[in-house]
Amino acid sequence: MRWLGGATLASLVGAYLVVRAFEHISGGAQNAVVNVVKPGLFVATWTAITTGSGMHDVTKRVRSLREKAMSWGRRLDAR
């Protein structure tokens, strides 16, 4: 469960920073478009960071499985 906590915390902080940067760029405008875009930007950033983190873990596991498969293949070929 530690991996979930780390990814969630990183996503939360990253999404918050992106929304704050957007607020800074938009000059603190408070119109309907900005108010609609901010939650969408938060969710999109949260999703992107979480997905990236998950894909990093998946890539690591796939590489590990490939190495184990190659090791078993070499052992079977040696017989």
C-alpha positions in Angstrom: 0.0 0.0 0.0 3.0 2.3 0.3 3.2 2.7 -3.5 -0.3 4.0 -3.5 0.3 6.6 -0.8 3.4 7.8 -2.6 1.7 8.1 -6.0 -1.3 9.8 -4.4 0.7 12.3 -2.6 2.9 13.1 -5.6 -0.2 13.5 -7.8 -1.9 15.8 -5.2 1.1 18.0 -4.9 1.8 18.1 -8.7 -1.8 18.9 -9.5 -2.0 21.6 -6.9 1.2 23.2 -8.3 -0.1 23.1 -11.9 -3.4 24.7 -10.9 -1.6 27.4 -8.9 0.6 28.1 -11.9 -2.5 28.3 -14.1 -4.0 30.8 -11.7 -0.8 32.9 -11.8 -0.7 32.8 -15.6 -4.4 33.7 -15.9 -3.7 36.7 -13.7 -6.1 35.6 -11.0 -9.1 36.1 -13.3 -12.4 34.9 -11.9 -14.6 34.3 -14.8 -16.7 31.3 -15.8 -14.1 29.8 -18.2 -11.3 29.9 -15.6 -13.6 28.4 -13.0 -14.5 25.5 -15.3 -11.0 24.9 -16.5 -9.3 24.7 -13.0 -11.1 21.4 -11.8 -10.5 19.8 -15.2 -6.8 20.8 -15.1 -6.5 19.4 -11.6 -8.1 16.1 -12.6 -6.1 15.8 -15.8 -2.8 16.5 -14.0 -3.6 14.1 -11.2 -4.4 11.4 -13.7 -1.3 12.0 -15.8 1.0 11.8 -12.8 -0.7 8.7 -11.3 -0.6 7.0 -14.7 3.0 7.9 -15.3 4.0 6.5 -11.9 2.0 3.3 -12.5 3.6 2.8 -15.9 7.0 3.2 -14.4 6.3 0.4 -12.0 4.8 -1.8 -14.7 7.9 -1.2 -16.9 10.1 -2.3 -14.0 8.1 -5.5 -13.4 8.1 -6.3 -17.1 11.9 -5.9 -17.3 12.3 -8.1 -14.3 10.0 -10.8 -15.8 12.0 -10.7 -19.1 15.3 -11.2 -17.3 13.9 -14.1 -15.4 12.5 -15.7 -18.6 15.8 -15.3 -20.3 17.6 -16.8 -17.3 15.2 -19.8 -17.4 15.7 -20.1 -21.2 19.5 -20.2 -20.7 19.2 -22.8 -18.0 17.0 -25.0 -20.3 19.3 -24.6 -23.3 22.3 -25.6 -21.2 20.7 -29.0 -20.5 
